[in-house]
């Protein structure tokens, strides 16, 4: 609240995100679940922060990936890490499952939305428990569901059609990784808030792992289009 408004001014909350991340994609595959996201956080339309890790490991077997406001994502991660630390402090061998974290976040985000002070995120919750992969989505208004593959942000429009075409329940880890890389490559080409530097995380019966960021290979041959067509009468077999 601005001091000039006086003590009677109403309490106000953030009503729009400031530093944001874009697409996170999650898919189940034979034996596990995988998340992928780039490492860009944009300040408005400025590609400002290029090493923001938007996939976090919580506990032993849970992954959280986030689109939206990065400060709200940090708040959520602190909240979940505190919960996991409480489990450890109990020293009874129990740690929360991916499904439990998912349902907790569903309730928290819906409650915050109802107070008019939402946590401005679209979250993917993934993990592996009792030989079964888990993948769920929850967003700033409390919408929540589970699916075999999910994409947030612009990826819901560009990546999901690609996944629908190629995904199958028996795909192996290599196929899943290649599919996610193809999707994020398309996002880099088409989404001005995306980056070619990405992270991939997986959760299987053997454990949960988040990779270090790495660069996608890209192809920019079409960028030479204007050069190839700069001379009148040159025929190179293209349609223009």
Secondary structure, 3 states (H helix, E strand, C coil): CCHHHCCCCCCCCCCCCCEEECCEEEEEECCEEEEEEECCEEECCEEEECCCCCEEEECCCEEEEEEEEHHHHHHHHHHHHHHHHHHHHHCCCCCCCHHHHHHHHHHHHHHHHHCCCCCCEEEEEEEEECCEEEEEEEECCCCEEECCEEECCCHHHHHHHHHHHHCCCCCCHHHHHHHHHHHHHHHHHHCCCCCCEEEEEEEECCEEEECCCEECCCCCHHHHHHHHCCCCCCCCCCCC
